[in-house]
Amino acid sequence: MSEEHPFAPYIRILGKGRSGSRSLTQDEACQAMRMILAGEVEPVQLGAFLMLLRVKEESPEELAGFVLAARETMPLPDNAPTVQLDWSSYAGKRRQLPWFLLSALLLASHGVNVFMHAAGGRKDNRVYTPETLALLGISPSNSLPEAAAQIRTRHFAFMPLEALSPALYQIMELRPMLGLRSPVNTMARMLNPLRAPVAIQGIFHPAYRDMHQLAAQLLQQPHLAVLKGEGGEIERNPDSPCLVKSVHNGVLSEEEWPALFRNRHMKDESMDTRRLPALWNGDIEDEYGLAAITGTTAIALKTMGMADTQEAAQTMAVELWKRRPSTWLKAA
């Protein structure tokens, strides 16, 4: 190749040594991701780009640019219903069951339009959202128009990342080859494909709370809450205080939600996902699971402006649980 590849300048910006390198601007990040998603980048360039970002760590401007480029490949369906809450799920659970799924479904069962996007199917010791939703009798949407139709009929739709963006999914699946996560693991949580005015995001590493919050502000996300959730998912751990960082109409804020128990619960050794529909249907009791469900629901309710205080949000969440439609989920 006698001429420089068009993508080479973006690699040079990130990798030009300790004194010469810098982060990408939001516009540069957007253009770089456009090229990646269009298949205009050589594999060796993609690997170098991803790992330089990983070593440096993504900036909020870079994440915002990446998300904007990805959204260009996800046009809104015609006559799409208004989605009130965007819920991402990309971590998987290995210490406690994914009780947060019942939080999202609880809101949907009471008429809140929820769109969930996730990745799963990895061969490790985690429990992932796609497989668990299948157990609950919820089929995935294979396109955004199909998701819109499901939201109209059931107030809830789920779409796996491989259907939402095959290109991003392929990049995420490079982790076993590269040995490290990539920016896609972070930006996927921010996609909000159906442009819900409210988004909640879960992270595992506390430093990423600020990154998500600042990127959401750049993306002009009207309302956002980001928390260090149990296992990295959007799930309030009832055994520990939970710091939630928010954006509301461009204004940044934070608040701590208290622990709901004094003593910590033991790790769930069985991770039997059949306990999720069993708890919903009233066949079993689970102190931890119920607190995780209502506690997570409370954060969502307050973020959506459906409750003014933590106490009011928790009371509302408990009441919604008491009034859940018992036949809404199939038994395992």
N, C-alpha and C positions, 0 to 999 in steps of 0.2 A: 504494500500500500504506500503510494508515494505522497498522498495528501493526508492531512490529519483528519481523523474521524470526527464527525460533528459532535459526538458525545464526549470526546477527550477533554474539552475545556472544563467540563463539570468535575471530572476526576481530578484534574490539575488543581482546581480551586480547593478541593478538600485535602490533597496530598502533597502540596508544594512545600513540605518541610515545616519545622516548628515556627519559623518566623514568616513564612510566605503563605501558609494555608489560612483559610478562613471558612466560616459557615456559608452556605448558599443563602442568597436572598430568597424571599418568598417567590418572586417571579422566576428566579433561576431554578428553584426546586420544582416549581410547577412545570416548567419546560422540560427539565430532566425526567420527571416522572411521565410526562406525555410520551417522550421518546421510548421509555422503558415499556410502557403499556402498549405502544404501537409496534413493539417488536423491532425497533430500529437500533438496538444496542447489542453488541457482541457479548456472548456469555462471559468472556474474561473481563470485559468492562463492567458488567453487572456485578460480578463477584468483587472486583476491586472497589467499586462504588459503595456497595453495601457494607463491606468491612471497614472502609475508611469512616463511614458514618457511625458504625458501631463503636469504633475506638474513640472517636470524638464525642459521641452521643449527639442525638438529633437536637436541633434547636426548635423552639416553637414556630419560628418562621418557616423552617424547612418542612415541618409536619403539616403546617397549614397549606403550603404549596403542594405537597404530595396529595393531600386530601382533595384539594380543588381539582387537580388533574384527574384523579380517580373518579370524582363525581361527574366529570365530563363524559365518562363512558357509561354513566348510569342515569340516563334521562328519565324524568318523572313520567309515569304512565298517564295516558289521557284519563281525565275524570277520576284521578286517584283520590281516595278518601283522605281526610285530614288525619294524620298519625299524631297522636298526642305525645307519645313517649318512644324514644329510640333506645334499645337495650342491646348492648354488645356482649358477646360471651366468647372469649378466646383463650382462657387459661386452663379450664378443666379443674376438677376437684380430686384431692387424694386424702384429705384428712377428715372432712365431713361431706355428707351428701350435698348435691346441688339444690339446696332448699330454695335458693333464689328463683328457681324456675316456677315454684308455686307462688312466689310473690308476683311475678309478672303475670301469671295466669289468673291470680286472684283479682288483679286490677282489670284484666280483660273481661273476666266473668261479671264484673260490675259496670261494663260499658266503656272502659278506657281503651282507646285504640293503641295497641302496642305492636311495634315491629322489632323482632329480634334477629340478629345476624350473628353467625358463629362459625367456628371451625372445629373439627373433631376428627375422629377416625384414626388417631395415632395409636401405635402399638406400645403403650406404656401403662403405668399403674394408675392413671387418672381416669376419672369418669367425666365424659364430655357431653355437651348439650345435645348434639344431633341424635346420638344414640338414646339418650334419656327421654327426649321428646317423643321419639318413636315408641318407646315403652308406654308413654302416656297417651298414645293413640293420636299424636299430632304429626301429620305428614308435612314434609318441607315444601316450600314453594320453589319452583324452578326458574321463575322469572319475576321481575317486579310487577308486571301486570297481574300475574297469578297471585302474588302476595297481596296486592291491592284488593283483589276479589275476596281473598280469605279474610282480610280485615273487615270488609263490608259485612260478611256473614257471621264472623265469630269474634271480631274485635282483636284478633291476634293472628300474626303470621310470623313464620320463621323461614329464613333463607340461609343456606350454607354458603360460605365464602366461595367455594368452588363454582357455584352457580351465579353468585353475585358478581364475582370478578375472577374468572379463571386465571388471568395473568398474575393477580396478587396472590392467589392461592398457590400457584406454582413457585412464586418467590418465597412464600412462607415455608413451603415444603423443602426448601434448600437447607434448612437448619441442620439436618443430620450430615449433610455434606460439608457445610461450612463450620459446623461445630458451635455456632453462635446464633442467637436470635438476630433478626434484621429489623429495620424501621417499620416493616409491614406489620409486625406484631403490635406496634404502637398505633400506627395510623389506621389500621383496620377498625380499632375501637371508635375512631372518630368519624367514620364514613357517613353515618346518618343518611342512608341513600334516599329515604322518602321525606327528608327535610323536616323531621319532627321539631317543633319549637322547644321541646324539652329532651335532653339526653342525659343519661347517667352512665358513668364509666367506672369500671373497677380496675385497679392496678395492684401489683404485688410490691414493687419497690417504692417506698415513700417519696423518693425524689421525683418520681414521674407525676405526682399530683400537680406540682407547679407547671410542668410542661403541658399537661392536658388542659389545665385551666387557662394558661396564656395562649395556647393554640386555639382554644375555643373562642377566646376573645377576638383573636385575629380573624377567625372564620365568621365572626358576628353571629355566633350561636346564641339565640335569645336567652336560653336557660340551660345550665349545665350543673351537674354535681359529680364530682370525682372522689372516690374513697379507696382506701387500702382495704379491699374486701377479702374475705376469707378465701385463701388459695389464689387470690388475684382476680376473683370474679366479683360481680356486683352483689355482694352479700355481706350484710352487717354481721360481724361476729358478736353475739350477745355476751360473750365472756370478757370483752375488752372495750375500752372507750374507742370511739370511731370518729376520726377527724374527717370532716367533709369540706372540701373546697368547692366553691360555687362561682358561677357567673350568672348575673341577672341583668339583662339589658346593658351589657358592657361593663358593669360594676363587679369587681372581684370581692369575694368575702369568704369567710370560713367559720365553721362552728364545730364544736365537739359534742357528739352524742354519747351519753354515759353508758357504761356497761350495764347489762340487764341482770347479771348474776354476780355474786361475790366470789364464788368458786368456779374454777375452770372445769369444763367437761372433758372427758377423755376422748381420744381419737376414736372414730368409728372404725372398728377393725373389719367389719363385714362389708361396708359400703354397698349394702343391698338396696338397689334403686327401687325395688318393689315397695319400700317403706313410704315413698313419696305419694303414690296414689292411695295407699292404705291410710296415711294420715289425713289426706284430703277427704276421703270417704268416711272417716270416723271409725275405722277399724282398729286403729292403734292410737296410743298416746306417745308423744315425744317432746319433752320439755325443751330441749335444745332446738329441735327443728321448728317448733311453733314460734319460739322467740326469734329465730333467724328470719322466718317468713314475715312475721308482723313487724319486726324491727326494720327489715329492708323495705317493706311496703311503706312504712312511715316516712323513711327518707325520700322515697319517690313522691309520696303525697305532698310533702312540704316543698319539694323542688318544683312540683307542678302548680303550686299555689293553692292547693285544695285544703291546706291547713296552715294556720299562721304560726303555730308554736310546735316544738317537739312533742309536748304533752298532748296537744290536740291531734297531732298526726298519729301518735301511737294509739290513742283512744280510737280514732277512726279506723286504723288498720285492724285493731282487734275486733271492732264491730263488723267490718267487711268480712273478716274470717268467719265470724259467727253466722253471717248471713250468706256464706258462699253457697252456690248451687251444688248440692251433694252429688248430683249425677253428671256434673260437667266433665269429669275425667273418668276414663274407663278404669276398671280394676285391673291390676297386673295379672 
